Amino acid sequence: MEPTNSDILIIGGGVNGTSIAMALAGRNPGKITLVEKGGLATGATGRSGAMVREHYLNVELVRMASDAKIFFEEWPKEMGYDLKFQATGRILLFNESDAGAAIANGEMNRTEGVNIETLNPDKTMELIPLANLDDVKVSLYEPEAGYADPVATTYAFAKEAQKNGVELLTRTPVKNILMEGGRVTGVETVNGKINAEIIINVTGPWANTLIGQNDVPLPITPIRVQMVHLRRPPKLEKLEHIIIDHTCGAYYRTDGTPNTLVGGEAPEDMSEIVNPDTFSLNADHMGIKLYQ
């Protein structure tokens, strides 16, 4: 196959890769090609909790998230896409040892304009009356937070990128990033060579699989984060709030059905280093808050 040429080559067809493609295409920088080894949103994006919120631990991320929230509220309406955003509210639970830091963090977020409340256990119980809050000292409640559909979002970004001339090549694994004279010159894919002077590696946990071949490793370590879908009991079918429980290291995100996505955020859940191509898809432990 004869080599093809592109001004900018993006590797990775998740929500970040397609977002970059869409944003760059609007600036008309020349020919843009996006390559993805599988299908769009088939990596970490498709397994994302996809929470849309403004609350974060530092000012920079709060400001970025606030801009993103405005985007999710306005862009779909302007462009005619349905990203399936659901405003559910988001509650973060903290025990006594973390209460002081949580209160200070809530104050910082409010200073940045985030609509977030600091609640005592009694007020928290009004929002989630069936929860066991015995070890909860304080909570943060962000009523405008929610979640979107990560796959629908990725495909919307990709479609908009294509409208502006981006070439999307799925089922096109990159074998190697090519270099000459200390500069990138393109990539070798399973379908042939693509020449490009600018390459954007948006492959997430696979990033070093490519750049490692050129001895320029990034401080990126793939970890396995466990998630399960559980059917809620009948008395919890109307539960809508996203709950981030820092007392046991788990989060709970409803999906518009009686099912809840449960994921781990405890240190032990964030330290299992794996090969992103060969890891167990079965959850082997999960900390779950008891309900009355």
N, C-alpha and C positions, 0 to 999 in steps of 0.2 A: 504494500500500500504506500502510495506517495505521501511524503510529509505534508502536513497542512500548517498554516500560519495563523497566529493570533497575537494581538497586542497584549492582552491580559488573559492569563489562564488561571481559573479557580478550580482547586481540587477539593471536592466535598459537596454533596448535594443535600445537606441538612438545612435547618432553618438559618444558620449563620452563613453558609455558603450562598444560598439563594438570596438572602437579604443583601449580602455584599454585591452580588451580581446585579440585582435590581437597582441598588443605589448608584453603582458605578455606571450602569447603562444610561441613567438619567443625566449623567455628566458628559456623555458622548466622548469617551477617551479612545475610541477606536474599536476594533473587533474584540469581543469578549467571548471566551469559551469556558463553560463549566463542565467538568467531567466528574462522574460519580461511578464508583465501582459496582454499585447495586442499583436500587431504585431510590427515588427521592424520599427522604425522611425515614430510611430504613435502618439507620444507626441509632445513636443516642437520642436524636430528636423524636423519633417515633415512640420512645419509651419515656419521654419527659413528662413530669407533672404539669408543665406548662403554666405555672402560676403567674398571674399578672398582678403585681403589687408594687407599691412605692417604698415600703419599709425595707431598710437595709441597715447595716452596722456602721457604715461610714458615709460622709457627706457626698463624696464623689458618686458612689453607687446610687444613693437616694436621688440625686439630680438626674442621673442617666435613666433610672427607673421611672421617674416622673415624666420625662419626655416620652418614654416608651408607652406609658399608660395613655397619654394623650394620643399617641399614634394608634393604639388599639381601639380607642374610642372614635377617632375621626377618620382615619385612612380607609377602613372598610366601607364606610358610608360614601365617601367621596369617590372611591374607585369601583364600587359595586361588588365587593367581595364579602363573603360571610366567614369570618374566622371563628365563629361559634363561641364568642366570649360570653361567659356567664359570671355576673357579679354575685358573689356568694358571701362576702365578708371573710375575714381571716383572723383567727384567734391564736395568739402565741402564749403558751403557759410556762411559768417559771417557778422554781422552788425558792426557798428562803435564801440559799447561797447565791442565787443569780438575780434576786429581786432588785438590789440596788443598781446593778448595771442595766437591767431592763428598764427601770424607771428613767435613768439618765438617757438611755438610748431613745426612749419614747419622746422625751423632751427635745432631743436633737432633731428627730424626725418632724416634730411639730414646728420647730423653728424653720425648717426647710419647706414648710407648707403642706406636709402630709396630714391627711385627715386620719388621725390615729388616737385612740383613747387608752389611758392607763386605768385598769379596773382592779378592784379588790375581788376576793373570791365570791362574795355575795352577788356582786354585779355580773361576774363571769357566769355564775350559776343561772342567772336569768336568761343568758344566751344559750347555754347547753345544760339544761336542768337535769339530765340523766347522767352527767359525767361524775366520776369520782374525783373530787378536787381536794382530797385530804392533804396532799403534799404540795398544793399550789398556793403560793404566797401572793403573786401578782400576775396579771395578764395584760397583753397589748392587743387591742382590737382595731383592725383596719376595715371599716364597713364597705369600702368601695373596691376592695381587692376581689379577685376571682381567678378564673382560668380560661384559657383558650384551647382550641384544638391544634396541637402542634403540626399535625399532618396537613390539615386544611390551610394553616398559615404558610407552611413551606410551599405548597402547590400554588397558593395565591402569589407569593413572591416570585416563584419560577415563571408563572404565566405572565406576570407584569414584566419580568426581565426579558422574556421572549418577545413580547410586544415591541421592546426597544432594541431588538436585534441580537440578543444573547443567544448563542448556540449551546443547547443542552445535550450532553452526551452521557446517557445512563448506560449501565452494564459495560462500563469502560474502565476497568482497573488500571491504575498507573503503576507501572513496574519500576520506574526509576525517574528521578529528576536529573536532567542532563546539565553538565557544567563545562565551561571552557574558559580558561584564563581567570578563574576565580569568580565567574559570573554564571548565573543560570542562563541556559539557552533554550530550554524546552523540557518536554517529558517524553518518555517512551511508554506507550500504552499497549495493551494487548492487541489493539487494532492498528498500531503504527505510531509514528512520531508526530508530535505537535510542537512546532517552534513557537517560543514566546520569551520575551525579555523580562516580563513581569509574571511571577507565579505566586499565587496566594494559596497557602496550605491551610485548609479549613477542615482537616480530617479528624480533629479531636484526638481521641486516644491512639489513633494510627499515625499521628504527626511524625513521630520519630522513626517510624518504619520507613518513611521516605527520606527525611533529611538526615537520618543516621547514616545513610549510605554515603553522604558527603561530609561526615565527621563534624557536623554542626548540631549536636543534640540540644533540644530544648528541655527546660525543667518541667516536663510533662510526664506524669506517671498514671497509667490507666488503673483505675480501681473499679471493683464491682460493688454497686449499690443495690441492695435488694429491695424488691417491690412485689406486692401481691394485691390481687383484687379479692375483696371479701364481701359477701352478701350481708347487709345489715339486718338485724332482727326487726320484726314489724314495728315495734315501738320507736325505732330510730329511722324509719323510712323517710320521714320528713326532714331529717338532718341535712342542712345545706352548707353550713360553714366549713371552711378549710380550717383544720386544727393542727398547729405545730406544737407538739408536746415536748418541751425541753426537759421535762422531769424524767422521761423514759427514753428519749431519743427517737421519736417516731413522728411521722406526719400522716394526716388523714385528709384525703381530697375526694369529695363526692364527684360523680360523673353524670349527674342528671338522671340516674336510675337508682334503684335500691342498693347498688354496689358502691364500695368505697375503695379507692386506691390507697394502700398503706405502704409507706416507705420508711427506710431507716436513716436517721441522722446522728446516731450515737457515734462516738469515736471509733468503736470497733467495727461499725458499718462503713466507715470511710477510710479504712486502712488495708483492705484486702487487695493487694496488687495482683493483677491478672494480665494474661495475654488477651487483647481484645478480640482475637479470632478464635480462641478456645477457652471458654469459661462456662461454668455451670449456670444454667438458666433457672434452676430450681432454688427457691428460697429455703434456707436451712435454719433460720432463726428470725424472730421479729419481736420487738418490744411493743406491746399493745396495751393501751389504757383500758382499765376495766370500767364498764358502765353498770349502773345500778338497775 
